Amino acid sequence: MKLPDELMFASDAEMAVITGGAFLLLAIGCLLMERRRVRRAAIDRVGWVPWTGLFLMCMIVAGGLIALGLPAWIAGR
């Protein structure tokens, strides 16, 4: 599989921000799934996926990657 040149020649800071953005999208998806689980019609049907824990984990990883990568990416290093 051929990667686009923007990803192949991206700096470490840029890759950290991109990965942080992907984790942020995953966290938003987890948040929506938790909201869907809470608003279900059949209250006795309990799900097995810990959406809140996954949301928190993804947000912490996304925040860390973006916080560490964004300053260097803006500075152009």
MMTF fields as JSON, N, C-alpha, C and O atoms, coordinates in Angstrom:
{
  "mmtfVersion": "1.0.0",
  "mmtfProducer": "UNKNOWN",
  "numBonds": 307,
  "numAtoms": 308,
  "numGroups": 77,
  "numChains": 1,
  "numModels": 1,
  "chainsPerModel": [1],
  "groupsPerChain": [77],
  "chainIdList": ["A"],
  "bondAtomList": [4, 2, 8, 6, 12, 10, 16, 14, 20, 18, 24, 22, 28, 26, 32, 30, 36, 34, 40, 38, 44, 42, 48, 46, 52, 50, 56, 54, 60, 58, 64, 62, 68, 66, 72, 70, 76, 74, 80, 78, 84, 82, 88, 86, 92, 90, 96, 94, 100, 98, 104, 102, 108, 106, 112, 110, 116, 114, 120, 118, 124, 122, 128, 126, 132, 130, 136, 134, 140, 138, 144, 142, 148, 146, 152, 150, 156, 154, 160, 158, 164, 162, 168, 166, 172, 170, 176, 174, 180, 178, 184, 182, 188, 186, 192, 190, 196, 194, 200, 198, 204, 202, 208, 206, 212, 210, 216, 214, 220, 218, 224, 222, 228, 226, 232, 230, 236, 234, 240, 238, 244, 242, 248, 246, 252, 250, 256, 254, 260, 258, 264, 262, 268, 266, 272, 270, 276, 274, 280, 278, 284, 282, 288, 286, 292, 290, 296, 294, 300, 298, 304, 302],
  "bondOrderList": [1, 1, 1, 1, 1, 1, 1, 1, 1, 1, 1, 1, 1, 1, 1, 1, 1, 1, 1, 1, 1, 1, 1, 1, 1, 1, 1, 1, 1, 1, 1, 1, 1, 1, 1, 1, 1, 1, 1, 1, 1, 1, 1, 1, 1, 1, 1, 1, 1, 1, 1, 1, 1, 1, 1, 1, 1, 1, 1, 1, 1, 1, 1, 1, 1, 1, 1, 1, 1, 1, 1, 1, 1, 1, 1, 1],
  "groupList": [{"groupName": "MET", "atomNameList": ["N", "CA", "C", "O"], "elementList": ["N", "C", "C", "O"], "formalChargeList": [0, 0, 0, 0], "bondAtomList": [1, 0, 2, 1, 3, 2], "bondOrderList": [1, 1, 2], "singleLetterCode": "M", "chemCompType": "L-PEPTIDE LINKING"}, {"groupName": "LYS", "atomNameList": ["N", "CA", "C", "O"], "elementList": ["N", "C", "C", "O"], "formalChargeList": [0, 0, 0, 0], "bondAtomList": [1, 0, 2, 1, 3, 2], "bondOrderList": [1, 1, 2], "singleLetterCode": "K", "chemCompType": "L-PEPTIDE LINKING"}, {"groupName": "LEU", "atomNameList": ["N", "CA", "C", "O"], "elementList": ["N", "C", "C", "O"], "formalChargeList": [0, 0, 0, 0], "bondAtomList": [1, 0, 2, 1, 3, 2], "bondOrderList": [1, 1, 2], "singleLetterCode": "L", "chemCompType": "L-PEPTIDE LINKING"}, {"groupName": "PRO", "atomNameList": ["N", "CA", "C", "O"], "elementList": ["N", "C", "C", "O"], "formalChargeList": [0, 0, 0, 0], "bondAtomList": [1, 0, 2, 1, 3, 2], "bondOrderList": [1, 1, 2], "singleLetterCode": "P", "chemCompType": "L-PEPTIDE LINKING"}, {"groupName": "ASP", "atomNameList": ["N", "CA", "C", "O"], "elementList": ["N", "C", "C", "O"], "formalChargeList": [0, 0, 0, 0], "bondAtomList": [1, 0, 2, 1, 3, 2], "bondOrderList": [1, 1, 2], "singleLetterCode": "D", "chemCompType": "L-PEPTIDE LINKING"}, {"groupName": "GLU", "atomNameList": ["N", "CA", "C", "O"], "elementList": ["N", "C", "C", "O"], "formalChargeList": [0, 0, 0, 0], "bondAtomList": [1, 0, 2, 1, 3, 2], "bondOrderList": [1, 1, 2], "singleLetterCode": "E", "chemCompType": "L-PEPTIDE LINKING"}, {"groupName": "PHE", "atomNameList": ["N", "CA", "C", "O"], "elementList": ["N", "C", "C", "O"], "formalChargeList": [0, 0, 0, 0], "bondAtomList": [1, 0, 2, 1, 3, 2], "bondOrderList": [1, 1, 2], "singleLetterCode": "F", "chemCompType": "L-PEPTIDE LINKING"}, {"groupName": "ALA", "atomNameList": ["N", "CA", "C", "O"], "elementList": ["N", "C", "C", "O"], "formalChargeList": [0, 0, 0, 0], "bondAtomList": [1, 0, 2, 1, 3, 2], "bondOrderList": [1, 1, 2], "singleLetterCode": "A", "chemCompType": "L-PEPTIDE LINKING"}, {"groupName": "SER", "atomNameList": ["N", "CA", "C", "O"], "elementList": ["N", "C", "C", "O"], "formalChargeList": [0, 0, 0, 0], "bondAtomList": [1, 0, 2, 1, 3, 2], "bondOrderList": [1, 1, 2], "singleLetterCode": "S", "chemCompType": "L-PEPTIDE LINKING"}, {"groupName": "VAL", "atomNameList": ["N", "CA", "C", "O"], "elementList": ["N", "C", "C", "O"], "formalChargeList": [0, 0, 0, 0], "bondAtomList": [1, 0, 2, 1, 3, 2], "bondOrderList": [1, 1, 2], "singleLetterCode": "V", "chemCompType": "L-PEPTIDE LINKING"}, {"groupName": "ILE", "atomNameList": ["N", "CA", "C", "O"], "elementList": ["N", "C", "C", "O"], "formalChargeList": [0, 0, 0, 0], "bondAtomList": [1, 0, 2, 1, 3, 2], "bondOrderList": [1, 1, 2], "singleLetterCode": "I", "chemCompType": "L-PEPTIDE LINKING"}, {"groupName": "THR", "atomNameList": ["N", "CA", "C", "O"], "elementList": ["N", "C", "C", "O"], "formalChargeList": [0, 0, 0, 0], "bondAtomList": [1, 0, 2, 1, 3, 2], "bondOrderList": [1, 1, 2], "singleLetterCode": "T", "chemCompType": "L-PEPTIDE LINKING"}, {"groupName": "GLY", "atomNameList": ["N", "CA", "C", "O"], "elementList": ["N", "C", "C", "O"], "formalChargeList": [0, 0, 0, 0], "bondAtomList": [1, 0, 2, 1, 3, 2], "bondOrderList": [1, 1, 2], "singleLetterCode": "G", "chemCompType": "PEPTIDE LINKING"}, {"groupName": "CYS", "atomNameList": ["N", "CA", "C", "O"], "elementList": ["N", "C", "C", "O"], "formalChargeList": [0, 0, 0, 0], "bondAtomList": [1, 0, 2, 1, 3, 2], "bondOrderList": [1, 1, 2], "singleLetterCode": "C", "chemCompType": "L-PEPTIDE LINKING"}, {"groupName": "ARG", "atomNameList": ["N", "CA", "C", "O"], "elementList": ["N", "C", "C", "O"], "formalChargeList": [0, 0, 0, 0], "bondAtomList": [1, 0, 2, 1, 3, 2], "bondOrderList": [1, 1, 2], "singleLetterCode": "R", "chemCompType": "L-PEPTIDE LINKING"}, {"groupName": "TRP", "atomNameList": ["N", "CA", "C", "O"], "elementList": ["N", "C", "C", "O"], "formalChargeList": [0, 0, 0, 0], "bondAtomList": [1, 0, 2, 1, 3, 2], "bondOrderList": [1, 1, 2], "singleLetterCode": "W", "chemCompType": "L-PEPTIDE LINKING"}],
  "groupTypeList": [0, 1, 2, 3, 4, 5, 2, 0, 6, 7, 8, 4, 7, 5, 0, 7, 9, 10, 11, 12, 12, 7, 6, 2, 2, 2, 7, 10, 12, 13, 2, 2, 0, 5, 14, 14, 14, 9, 14, 14, 7, 7, 10, 4, 14, 9, 12, 15, 9, 3, 15, 11, 12, 2, 6, 2, 0, 13, 0, 10, 9, 7, 12, 12, 2, 10, 7, 2, 12, 2, 3, 7, 15, 10, 7, 12, 14],
  "groupIdList": [1, 2, 3, 4, 5, 6, 7, 8, 9, 10, 11, 12, 13, 14, 15, 16, 17, 18, 19, 20, 21, 22, 23, 24, 25, 26, 27, 28, 29, 30, 31, 32, 33, 34, 35, 36, 37, 38, 39, 40, 41, 42, 43, 44, 45, 46, 47, 48, 49, 50, 51, 52, 53, 54, 55, 56, 57, 58, 59, 60, 61, 62, 63, 64, 65, 66, 67, 68, 69, 70, 71, 72, 73, 74, 75, 76, 77],
  "secStructList": [7, 7, 7, 7, 2, 2, 2, 2, 6, 7, 7, 2, 2, 2, 2, 2, 2, 2, 2, 2, 2, 2, 2, 2, 2, 2, 2, 2, 2, 2, 2, 2, 2, 2, 2, 2, 2, 2, 6, 7, 1, 7, 6, 6, 7, 7, 7, 7, 1, 7, 2, 2, 2, 2, 2, 2, 2, 2, 2, 2, 2, 2, 2, 2, 2, 2, 2, 2, 2, 2, 2, 2, 2, 2, 2, 6, 7],
  "xCoordList": [0.839, 0.0, 0.89, 1.81, 0.604, 1.403, 0.783, -0.392, 1.597, 1.144, 1.25, 2.137, 0.357, 0.501, 1.794, 2.264, 2.362, 3.62, 3.512, 4.494, 2.32, 2.142, 2.337, 2.85, 1.937, 2.122, 3.504, 4.081, 4.041, 5.336, 6.454, 7.39, 6.357, 7.408, 6.994, 7.577, 6.001, 5.538, 6.529, 7.178, 6.629, 7.513, 6.858, 5.683, 7.637, 7.098, 5.991, 5.003, 6.15, 5.136, 3.837, 2.75, 3.951, 2.759, 2.06, 0.831, 2.829, 2.232, 1.547, 0.518, 2.111, 1.482, 0.153, -0.82, 0.097, -1.151, -2.191, -3.367, -1.777, -2.715, -3.257, -4.454, -2.379, -2.819, -3.726, -4.711, -3.401, -4.26, -5.636, -6.642, -5.683, -6.971, -7.785, -9.007, -7.107, -7.808, -8.368, -9.489, -7.592, -8.093, -9.233, -10.145, -9.195, -10.281, -11.575, -12.649, -11.472, -12.652, -13.181, -14.393, -12.283, -12.696, -13.391, -14.369, -12.901, -13.529, -14.923, -15.838, -15.093, -16.422, -17.372, -18.54, -16.871, -17.69, -18.097, -19.237, -17.178, -17.491, -18.523, -19.415, -18.403, -19.366, -20.766, -21.75, -20.849, -22.152, -22.736, -23.946, -21.906, -22.402, -22.874, -23.856, -22.198, -22.656, -23.99, -24.872, -24.136, -25.403, -26.534, -27.658, -26.216, -27.206, -27.587, -28.755, -26.597, -26.863, -27.746, -28.629, -27.512, -28.294, -29.736, -30.646, -29.958, -31.302, -32.051, -33.043, -31.608, -32.268, -33.671, -33.973, -34.518, -35.915, -36.048, -36.799, -35.331, -35.411, -34.328, -33.159, -34.713, -33.754, -33.069, -31.98, -33.679, -33.101, -32.054, -31.418, -31.866, -30.83, -29.534, -29.359, -28.649, -27.405, -26.318, -26.152, -25.582, -24.477, -23.223, -23.126, -22.269, -21.045, -19.833, -18.763, -19.962, -18.823, -18.771, -19.763, -17.633, -17.512, -17.219, -16.071, -18.246, -18.064, -17.465, -16.658, -17.836, -17.309, -15.811, -15.066, -15.369, -13.938, -13.153, -12.054, -13.71, -13.049, -12.984, -11.981, -14.061, -14.075, -12.98, -12.241, -12.879, -11.866, -10.454, -9.589, -10.22, -8.897, -8.527, -7.409, -9.456, -9.181, -8.967, -8.12, -9.723, -9.549, -8.203, -7.566, -7.767, -6.474, -5.343, -4.415, -5.42, -4.381, -4.393, -3.337, -5.59, -5.697, -5.176, -4.435, -5.549, -5.086, -3.579, -2.936, -3.018, -1.566, -0.818, 0.162, -1.273, -0.595, -0.703, 0.272, -1.875, -2.056, -1.271, -0.664, -1.282, -0.558, 0.949, 1.638, 1.466, 2.905, 3.322, 4.419, 2.468, 2.843, 2.536, 3.241, 1.494, 1.056, 2.084, 2.298, 2.719, 3.696, 4.871, 5.298, 5.383, 6.492, 6.029, 6.781, 4.81, 4.278, 4.056, 4.327, 3.563, 3.365, 4.701, 4.837, 5.694, 7.019, 7.739, 8.713, 7.284, 7.859, 9.057, 9.868, 9.181, 10.295, 9.966, 10.806],
  "yCoordList": [-1.171, 0.0, 1.243, 1.364, 2.145, 3.36, 4.457, 4.794, 5.006, 6.098, 7.424, 7.597, 8.366, 9.712, 10.357, 10.061, 11.23, 11.882, 12.696, 12.822, 13.256, 14.045, 13.179, 13.661, 11.916, 11.026, 10.396, 10.185, 10.092, 9.432, 10.34, 9.872, 11.625, 12.563, 13.457, 14.524, 13.041, 13.832, 13.733, 12.705, 14.804, 14.799, 14.012, 13.651, 13.755, 13.039, 13.838, 13.266, 15.141, 15.989, 15.944, 15.88, 15.977, 15.924, 14.574, 14.513, 13.499, 12.177, 12.057, 11.391, 12.696, 12.68, 13.418, 12.959, 14.551, 15.315, 14.544, 14.531, 13.908, 13.119, 11.941, 11.657, 11.258, 10.132, 10.614, 9.953, 11.753, 12.331, 12.683, 12.505, 13.181, 13.469, 12.208, 12.214, 11.124, 9.848, 9.342, 8.835, 9.477, 9.078, 9.985, 9.529, 11.25, 12.167, 11.75, 11.783, 11.361, 10.872, 9.586, 9.393, 8.711, 7.474, 7.774, 7.113, 8.753, 9.14, 9.703, 9.424, 10.49, 11.021, 9.888, 9.91, 8.894, 7.717, 6.961, 6.511, 6.819, 6.155, 6.946, 6.368, 8.265, 9.115, 8.947, 8.869, 8.891, 8.698, 7.325, 7.2, 6.302, 4.963, 4.862, 4.173, 5.53, 5.548, 6.269, 5.84, 7.344, 8.076, 7.213, 7.232, 6.455, 5.549, 4.448, 4.068, 3.933, 2.863, 3.362, 2.64, 4.586, 5.134, 5.392, 5.247, 5.765, 6.11, 4.936, 5.155, 3.71, 2.563, 2.373, 2.796, 1.731, 1.537, 0.409, 0.538, -0.685, -1.828, -1.666, -1.96, -1.206, -0.883, -2.139, -2.042, -3.295, -4.513, -5.148, -6.128, -4.624, -5.136, -4.382, -3.241, -5.02, -4.386, -4.713, -5.871, -3.707, -3.919, -4.36, -4.239, -4.872, -5.38, -4.506, -4.757, -3.494, -2.632, -1.459, -0.748, -1.251, -0.124, 1.181, 1.622, 1.789, 2.965, 4.139, 4.88, 4.326, 5.455, 5.313, 6.283, 4.117, 3.877, 4.034, 4.589, 3.547, 3.714, 5.189, 5.648, 5.925, 7.353, 8.078, 8.883, 7.795, 8.46, 8.11, 8.982, 6.835, 6.42, 7.108, 7.601, 7.138, 7.772, 9.268, 9.834, 9.924, 11.362, 11.683, 12.672, 10.857, 11.094, 10.912, 11.719, 9.851, 9.613, 10.729, 11.235, 11.118, 12.179, 13.5, 14.204, 13.84, 15.091, 15.113, 16.13, 14.006, 13.935, 14.05, 14.789, 13.324, 13.378, 14.762, 15.28, 15.348, 16.674, 17.726, 18.617, 17.626, 18.604, 18.518, 19.537, 17.328, 17.186, 17.49, 17.997, 17.188, 17.359, 18.711, 19.158, 19.37, 20.622, 21.762, 22.448, 21.993, 23.097, 22.915, 23.869, 21.696, 21.449, 21.515, 21.948, 21.093, 21.129, 22.583, 22.934, 23.415, 24.832, 25.525, 26.376, 25.156, 25.768, 25.297, 25.921, 24.226, 23.757, 22.824, 22.709, 22.172, 21.251, 19.861, 18.969],
  "zCoordList": [0.0, 0.0, 0.0, 0.809, -0.905, -1.023, -0.161, -0.308, 0.742, 1.596, 0.861, 0.026, 1.159, 0.588, 1.079, 2.178, 0.27, 0.623, 1.909, 2.641, 2.198, 3.416, 4.662, 5.672, 4.602, 5.748, 5.759, 6.825, 4.579, 4.523, 5.033, 5.681, 4.742, 5.128, 6.291, 6.482, 7.069, 8.205, 9.36, 9.557, 10.105, 11.276, 12.406, 12.332, 13.45, 14.599, 15.273, 15.734, 15.33, 15.955, 15.149, 15.723, 13.838, 12.996, 13.126, 13.145, 13.215, 13.387, 14.748, 14.867, 15.774, 17.099, 17.069, 17.667, 16.385, 16.299, 15.49, 15.852, 14.412, 13.597, 14.4, 14.361, 15.125, 15.942, 17.073, 17.403, 17.663, 18.693, 18.151, 18.838, 16.926, 16.292, 16.054, 16.203, 15.683, 15.494, 16.822, 16.869, 17.904, 19.211, 19.661, 20.351, 19.284, 19.619, 18.911, 19.511, 17.646, 16.918, 17.537, 17.632, 17.956, 18.611, 19.937, 20.285, 20.67, 21.937, 21.709, 22.483, 20.66, 20.34, 19.995, 20.383, 19.265, 18.959, 20.219, 20.33, 21.166, 22.435, 23.22, 23.841, 23.194, 23.888, 23.297, 24.033, 21.98, 21.333, 21.632, 21.818, 21.683, 21.985, 23.434, 23.711, 24.357, 25.752, 25.864, 26.609, 25.138, 25.153, 24.584, 25.087, 23.525, 22.934, 23.918, 24.005, 24.665, 25.631, 26.773, 27.238, 27.223, 28.33, 27.912, 28.728, 26.678, 26.212, 25.578, 24.883, 25.798, 25.168, 25.732, 26.848, 24.938, 25.331, 26.354, 27.321, 26.15, 27.073, 28.137, 27.887, 29.304, 30.356, 30.909, 31.475, 30.756, 31.307, 30.382, 30.769, 29.199, 28.294, 28.582, 28.154, 29.296, 29.718, 28.703, 28.321, 28.27, 27.34, 28.072, 29.294, 27.315, 27.941, 27.657, 28.211, 26.816, 26.479, 27.459, 27.62, 28.111, 29.053, 28.307, 28.25, 27.743, 26.889, 27.647, 27.086, 28.893, 29.658, 29.883, 29.742, 30.229, 30.417, 29.128, 29.13, 28.025, 26.728, 26.329, 25.782, 26.607, 26.318, 27.094, 26.527, 28.384, 29.206, 28.755, 28.685, 28.448, 28.001, 26.68, 26.528, 25.737, 24.446, 24.58, 23.888, 25.461, 25.658, 26.301, 25.94, 27.247, 27.889, 26.886, 26.836, 26.086, 25.074, 24.035, 23.657, 23.567, 22.565, 23.109, 22.422, 24.318, 24.912, 25.083, 24.824, 25.514, 25.681, 24.368, 24.271, 23.355, 22.059, 21.427, 20.882, 21.501, 20.901, 21.683, 21.089, 23.004, 23.821, 23.612, 23.666, 23.377, 23.167, 21.727, 21.497, 20.769, 19.376, 18.769, 17.865, 19.252, 18.639, 18.735, 17.736, 19.871, 19.92, 18.95, 18.301, 18.859, 17.937, 16.48, 15.607, 16.225, 14.857, 14.411, 13.263, 15.324, 14.999, 14.793, 13.915, 15.611, 15.462, 14.202, 13.782, 13.604, 12.354, 12.512, 11.593, 13.631, 13.842, 13.439, 13.557]
}
